[in-house]
């Protein structure tokens, strides 16, 4: 669906912040410091503990821009982010959405944080081009197309999960073009622990992703996962089967293959995180793959129980949460704190 090439795209940045993030100010300062900044910044910070899907939907409903740019509150955008987004939409009239990647210099220390953040960077850097998914940590989508699919499904995803993946799958099902631009980057500030990694990968990523796989089938299977990642999953699964069946020689060979397939990730961990991150990397990577393997049967059971007519209700597009709006002229460091909270008018159209 080609769009008219616009000389001046109006960008509305939406930042979900209902969990009172300590990183919000740094996030806003990075947005303000960017070249060619957005026309408005909308922060959704109430009600407290509303999920990011509902918060982003509320921000989108309050936005005036033709392109919505979603930025997580723990991401510091690079200076060229908004210039790149504008250039992408101007150059490609049929482009509906574009998303990027974390950079290779995560802020949080520790082996687990380094591994988890650099794993995301590594996967996205190797998956440039056409996508069937979306990433809301740093991603942009045309406002009319976003509203046409009723935004993020907060009925199905009331907590942080794969609501952005689901959005991308619904857009691509309509034949809309989505691109992954690995040069569109931001620094991730999140600190991971082993416990949060396991819980997130199982409950908020792996199991819900299995549900999307069962729902969308082959489209979900092409979630910008390259051949190397697919081979890694198959190799790891084979190694687990070999260990369980007592075929130690086969298991050993598959483990060596698993390590060799991911040598570039481990080199990245060594270069950016040092020896400790590099040594912990293969073990954490094995845990990550084990959780992915476990999440498939668990996710299939969950999906079966949720197929009751209530799953997937786009109810949150009916929600109107209070927002804070910063117009482009006031997206400057001295005035960020002066913006007034502007609750959405009662009875406003909900689409």
N, C-alpha and C positions, 0 to 999 in steps of 0.2 A: 504494500500500500504506500505509494510514493507521497511524500509531503512536499509542500512548496518550500523552497530554500529560503530561509529567513535571514535577513541581514543582521538582525539583533535578537537572538534567542533570549527569552526571559527565564532565568534560572531561579527556582525556589528550592532552597536547601531545607530539608526536614530532619531534625535531630530528636530521636526519642530519648527522654531523660526522666522517666517516671520512677526510676530506682534511685533518685538523688545521687547521681554519679559524681565522685570527687574529681573526675577528669573532664567534666563539662566545660569549665572555664578554659582549660587548655585547648579543648576541641574548638571552641568558638574563636579563640585567639588565632588559631591556625587558619580557620576559615577567613577571618578578617585580614590576615597577612598575605593571603593568596593573591596572585596577580589576576586581573580581570575577574574580580570577586562576583558572587551571585547578587541578584537583584533583591532578594530578601532571604532572611534566615528565620525559620520557624522552629521554636523549641516547645515540645509538648512534655510538661513535667507534672501534670496532675490528671486524674487522681493518682496518688502514690501507688506504686506496684501494678499499675495497668501494664499489660504486656506490650512489647515493642510493635507487634502487628497492629493492635488497636491504636497505639500512639502515632504510628506513621500514617495510618488512615486518617486520623483526625487532622494531622498536619497537612496532609494532601488536600483535604476538603477546604482548609483555610487558605491554601496557597493560591497565588494569582499568576504564577509562571506557566509557561507552555511546557517546560521540562522540570520534572521533580528530581532533585538530587538527594538521595538518602545517605546520610553520614552517621555512623554510630558515634555515641558520645565518648567512646574510648579510642577514637581514631584521630590522628593529626594529619590532615590532608597535606600533600605536597603543594608547593606554590603554583605548579602548572596545571593542577587538576581541572579547574573550571575552564581554562583556555582549551585544554584537550577535549573536554566534553562539548564545548561549543563547536570546536573544529570538527568533531566526529559527526554531529548532527547536521552541520552545514554541508559537509562533504558527501554525506550519504542520505539522500532524501527518504529512502525506504527504511532507515534505521529507526527502531522503536525503543531500544534500550541498550545500554552499554554499562559494563561494570569492570572493576579493576582487581587490585591485589594489595595485600599488605606488603610493605617493603621488607628488605632483608636486614633491618636493624631494629628489632623489637626492643621496647624500652624496659620491660620487666626482666629482672635477673633470674637466674636459676635454670637448671637443666630442663625441667619440665616446661617452663614458659618458653624457653628458647626453642625447644623441639616443637611444641604445638604451634607457635606462631610461624616458625620457619617452614614447617610442613605445609601450612596453608600457602605461603609464598611460593614454595617450590612447585606445588601442584598447579596453581594458577599461572605461574610463569611458563609452564610447559603446555598450556591449553589455549593459546591465543587463537582468536578467530571466532567463527560462528558458534553460537551456544544455544542450548535448549533450556537453560536455567537462568537464574539471576542471583546476584549477591547484594544484599542491602547494607553491608558494612560500608561500602563506597560504590554506589551504582546510581545511574540516572535512567529515567524512563519518561516518555512523553505523557503528559498529564491526561490527555483525552483517552489514550489507550489504557492507562492505569485505571481510570474510572470506568472504562467500558467493561473490564473484567472484575469490577467492584473491589479492587485493591487487594490487600493482604487478607487472608482468611483467618481472622482472629477468633472465629467460632471454633475452628479446628485447632488453632495454635494460640492459646491464651498466654503461653509463656514463650521465651526465646527458643526457637526450634528451626525448622526448615521452611518457615513461611515464605522466605524469599525464593527458595527452590520451587516451591509450589506456584508462586506467582509467575516465574519464568516458564514453567511447564504449561500453564494456562495461556500465556501470551503466545508461546510457540505453537500451541495447538490451534491457534487462530491464524497461523501462517505468518506471524510477526517476526521480524528480524532482530536478533539479540547478538551483540558482540562482546567478547572478552578482550579488553585492551590491557595487557600486562604492564604497560607503562603508566597506567592510571593508578597511582599508588598513594598509600597513607601509612603512617607509623602506628602500630598497634600498641596500646598501653596496658593491655590486660595482663594480670598476673595469674598464671595457672598453677594449681597444685595437682598432685597425682590424683587426689580424690575428685576434684572438679573435672579433670580430664576424663576419667572413667565415667562419671555420671553424665557428663555432657555427651560424650561419644555414644553412649548406650541409649540414654533416655531421651535426649533432645536432638540427636542427629541420626544415629543408626536405625533405631526402631521406627521413627516417623518416616525416614527415607525409604525403608522397606515398604511402608504403606503406599508411598508415592509410586514406588516401582510396580507394585501390584495394580495400582490404579491406572498408571500411564504406560506401563509396560516398556516397549522398546525406546520410547522417547525419554523416559526417566533413566534408562540404562546408559544413555549417551550424555550423562551429566558432565561433560567436559573432562571426562577421565580418559587419559591417553592410554596407549597400548602398554606403556611401562607400568602404570598403576593397575591395569587389568591383569597383566602378567604377574605382578606382585601378589594380588589377591589369590589368583589361582595357585601360585607356588606356595604361598603360606598355607592355604587350605590343604594342599597335597602333603605338606610337611606334617601338619596336625594328624591327618589320617595315617600317615606312615608311622608316626610315633605311637598312636593308639593301637595300631595293628602289629607293633613290634618290629617293623622293618627299619632298623636303625641306619643301615647303610643308605637306603633311599632317603630317609629323613635328613641325614647329614648332607647329602648331595643337594637336596632341595633348599636347605638352610643356606648353603654356600651360594646357590643361585639367587635366593632371596636377597642376600647381602650384596651380591654383585649387581643386581638389577637396580639397587638404590644407592649405588656408590656416590652419585652426584649429590644426593640429599645429605649423606654423611660427610662429604667434603664441605658442603655448605655449613653444616653444624660446626665443623672444626674451624672453618675460616671465621665465622661470625660469633661462635660461642666458646671456642677454646677446647682444650682436651677433655674437660669434664662433660661438656655437651656432646662431643663426638663419641665418647665412651658410652654415655647413657643413651644415645640416639638409637642404636639398633634394638636395644631392649624395649625402649618406649615405643618404637615403631612396631615391634612384635605385639606388644600389649594393644596398641591401636588397632592392628589387624585382627587380633583375637576378639576384641570387642565388636568389630564390624561383623565377624563371622557369627558371634553369638546373637547379635541384634537381628539377624535375618529370621530365625524361627520365632524369636520373641516378638518381633515386629509383625510377622504374619498372623500370629495369634491375636495380637492387639487389633490389627486391621479387621480381622473377622468379627470380633466382638463389637467394633465400632460401626459396622455396616448396618446401621439401624435407621437411617434417614436423617439423623441429626448431624452426622459427620459432614464436614465441609460447608456448613452454613456460613455465608459471608456476612454474618450479623454485624460485624464491627463497622461496616460502612455506614450503619445507622447511628453509630455513636458520635457524639460531639464532645471532645475533651477540650479543656482550656488550653490555649497556646500563647506563646510569646512571639511576636513578630518583630524582626529588625529589618527595616527597609535598607536598600543598598547604600543610600547616602549615609546611613547611620551604622553600617557594619564597619565600625572603626573601634579600636581598642578603648578609647576613652568613653564611648557612649554605650557600650554593650550592657552595662549594669543599669542604664537609665530607661531602658525600654519597659513600657507598661504591659502588664498581663491583660490580654484581650480575650475574655471568654467568648466562645462562639455564641451568636445570637440564638436564643430559644426559638424553635420553630423554623430554623433555617432549612432550606432544601437539603435532603439527604441523598438524592439520586438513587 
